[in-house]
């Protein structure tokens, strides 16, 4: 019997990549990572997915005490999700450190 999907250099005969259990498989995996990592955000700052492709950061504006949603500036992929969670932590820290809103906006916007 001949193996029609024999491999050479990690690819099948038809040049289709052979997936391994720890490799990226698609959009569903990115969504799962987002759901897991969104739970790692600090209290008061939240990672939000808008239109299934934009990573947004939601927090209470220190000037108005209203909810503010800002773009994370990250792509919706594994690295972008991890970077956006890091930005959530930086915003949370800035919210507790600064008493003047100008200092908050300067540190968070220029620090990202």
Secondary structure in CASP SS format (residue, H / E / C, confidence):
PFRMAT SS
TARGET T0000
AUTHOR 0000-0000-0000
METHOD secondary structure of the structure
MODEL  1
X C 1.00
X C 1.00
X C 1.00
X C 1.00
X C 1.00
X C 1.00
X C 1.00
X E 1.00
X C 1.00
X C 1.00
X E 1.00
X C 1.00
X C 1.00
X C 1.00
X C 1.00
X C 1.00
X E 1.00
X C 1.00
X C 1.00
X C 1.00
X C 1.00
X C 1.00
X C 1.00
X C 1.00
X C 1.00
X C 1.00
X H 1.00
X H 1.00
X H 1.00
X H 1.00
X H 1.00
X H 1.00
X H 1.00
X H 1.00
X H 1.00
X H 1.00
X H 1.00
X H 1.00
X C 1.00
X C 1.00
X C 1.00
X C 1.00
X C 1.00
X C 1.00
X E 1.00
X E 1.00
X E 1.00
X E 1.00
X E 1.00
X E 1.00
X C 1.00
X C 1.00
X C 1.00
X E 1.00
X E 1.00
X E 1.00
X E 1.00
X E 1.00
X E 1.00
X E 1.00
X C 1.00
X C 1.00
X C 1.00
X C 1.00
X C 1.00
X C 1.00
X E 1.00
X E 1.00
X E 1.00
X E 1.00
X E 1.00
X C 1.00
X C 1.00
X C 1.00
X C 1.00
X C 1.00
X C 1.00
X H 1.00
X H 1.00
X H 1.00
X H 1.00
X H 1.00
X H 1.00
X H 1.00
X H 1.00
X H 1.00
X H 1.00
X H 1.00
X H 1.00
X H 1.00
X H 1.00
X H 1.00
X H 1.00
X H 1.00
X H 1.00
X H 1.00
X H 1.00
X C 1.00
X C 1.00
X C 1.00
X H 1.00
X H 1.00
X H 1.00
X H 1.00
X H 1.00
X H 1.00
X H 1.00
X H 1.00
X H 1.00
X H 1.00
X H 1.00
X C 1.00
END
